Amino acid sequence: MKADFLIRGGRIVDGSGDEPFIGDVAVIADRIAYVGPAFAGEASELIDATGLIVTPGFVDIHTHYDGQAIWSETLSPSSSHGVTTAILGNCGVGFAPCRPDDHDALIRVMEGVEDIPGVVMAQGLPWDWETFPDYLNALERRRRDIDVAALLPHSPLRVHVMGERGVAREAASADDLARMKAIAREAIDAGAIGFATSRLLIHRTKAGDQIPSYAADAAELKAIAEAMTEAGTGILQMVLDAPFASWQDEVAHLVAVAESCGRPATFTLATSNHGAATWEQALAVVDTANARGLHIAPQILPRPIGLISGWELSTHPFCLCPDYLAIADMPLAARLERLRDPVVRASLIAQRPEAGHPLAMMTRNWDWMFPFADPPNYAPPAETSIGAQARAAGLAPEAIAYDLLMARDGHGMILNTLGNFHEGRLDALLPLMQRPDTVLGLGDGGAHYAAICDASYPTFLLTYWVRDRDGERLSLAQAVRALSAKPARAVGLGDRGLLRAGYKADINVIDQTALTLHAPVVRNDLPGGGRRLDQAATGYVATLCNGQVIRRQDRATAARPGRVVRGCRQAPVETTEPAL
């Protein structure tokens, strides 16, 4: 037999957490055929991996590519950072099920919660679906570079069943619950890998209204989740209202729903920036639940959670000031010309912001805001914060922030760390990542286009946490497992995440020594000319998805082998005998 691809002589980090070893990986069609010492057969194409690491493709379980997977063939930036499977529908927001009359309602939700401009969705989505199975079929008709799987989102489901009553967050009737459960079962049978919802206070529409799923009671969630019980498959994903409410109460709410349906569950977990380690309250509830036989996986991001601010982005410290609001809709060049005026500068520095969207109101967090340059620093020293700089110079922090934004000819950026930076360090994240029940996620690719670019976290993990950090680090084997096998298992995709014979041929070949994460840049390549933050990396020599090279030397190829993954997947039957 002859292999299609042979990756020769690389340092194989197989995703299991075991020690790396030097060897070969052979691929036939879309499957791994051989992993081990020198492969004796022939191959149509050879990738020389000498001096490089070879890993499984990465799995990002928390993305919002629900729209981008329809209008774009490439799910960047995720696929630029070794991701070969992305999970859509998180936070209970998305575009299906949806009646034609409800398009605007769902656009308003995604515009506010996920910072996707309405014009982008209006022009980018053909809306050639109504039911969730229809949406999966629409995904399947599009070509793309990587695999996608989808959770059934709660807000569209609620609006589909209840109409304006759902938008207004009225209590669901018994008939409403029965219909939601039936539609959920239809979605699971068609291939949804679970159900997602959000209780987060700051998840609001652009107008400031709370989203349809906010404050939905436990009875509603249990009724919907019962569809997964009956189907015997599916995962529950939830965004809790911590830190705006008690971690213990919020996690207990999740546990009650998970216990009722008997299905695995995952939720967003973050540390505070200062004060007591309140997230430990959440972990205590998780430990108790998992000791009873549940499978609850706290989901964490391996770097600060926050926002990137800039004049051409969604938020910055002046975005709610009256003088800025008067020029906010100007083209960027005209806006920058006004902002260079010393009179405008003095006025904005002195003005107080008006009330607005919760995220926009979090942009004067001075002691937790830092210059954000190239290379980007996600663990900046405390003395470099805007607050610290202002105190040292005897200036107003607004003046420091203004000048940082005007850097690089008006393209300067500020990193606003809202969480995961406890006492100004990332140290608290290490024991969280080392727990057996936590899972990496929260890349949020396809959302927060002009405020966040966290889909690059795989490269950050492999550079900062494995190679560059001063102090205790993750081993390479730990990091690769956290990016591949662990998230794949967490969402029931047992056919990927390991370099083993019979598994999907999703593979990265990486020059770990040269691996570099670059600063985000703004691109205007969304439908309707919409803007987004994109973040590149160098060091990905090759990325294969389903046995085809989708990226080579950090550039996309023409290959579009990505598939829609319908439902959970069992692990292949592994054998100790070579496949070839």
Secondary structure, DSSP 8 states (H G I E B T S, - for coil): -EEEEEEEEEEE--SSSS--EEEEEEEETTEEEEEES---SEEEEEEE-TTSEEEE-EEE----TTTHHHH-S--TTGGGGTEEEEEE-GGG-SS-S--GGGHHHHHHHHHHHS---HHHHHHH-----SSHHHHHHHHHHS--SSEEEE-EEHHHHHHHHHTHHHHTT----HHHHHHHHHHHHHHHHHT--EEEEE--TT-B-TTS-B-TTTT--HHHHHHHHHHHHHHT--EEEEE--TTSS-HHHHHHHHHHHHHHHT--EEEE----SSSS-THHHHHHHHHHHHHTT--EEEEE-SS-EEEEE-TTSS--TTTTSHHHHTTTTS-HHHHHHHHTSHHHHHHHHH-------TTGGG---GGGEEEE-SS--SS--GGGSHHHHHHHHT--HHHHHHHHHHHHHHT-EEEEEEES-GGGSSTTHHHHHHSTT-EE----TTS-TTT--GGGHHHHIIIIIIII-SS----HHHHHHHHTHHHHHHTTBTTSSS-STTSB--EEEE-TTT-EE---EEE--SGGG--EEE--EE-EEEEEETTEEEEETTEE-S-----B--S-B------SS---
